Amino acid sequence: MSDSIRDEVVRCGACRMCFDVCPSYQLYLDERFSPMYRMLVVRKILDGEQVDTLMRQILDECTLCGECDDTCTEEIPITEAIRTAREKLKT
């Protein structure tokens, strides 16, 4: 499952359409709290790389509201990718 999610995540074209609909990005106004940046964190986790405390917080701040899924021009299942990464961090 995580391989197929990783294949989806790498398709992010960095269009930034997700910024406008993301509650945590709107709260922090910091690119690191955007779905686009979260996809970089997800990719690191799925690749088995270590992530620091801030990267974990960035994932935890996602509300999983799904607005980014609806807005993504590449139709990446962003919330599913974040859920997968969170689960992988638990193991």
Secondary structure, DSSP 8 states (H G I E B T S, - for coil): -HHHHHHHHTT-----GGGGG-HHHHHH--GGGSHHHHHHHHHHHHTT----HHHHHHHHT-----HHHHH-TT---HHHHHHHHHHHHH-
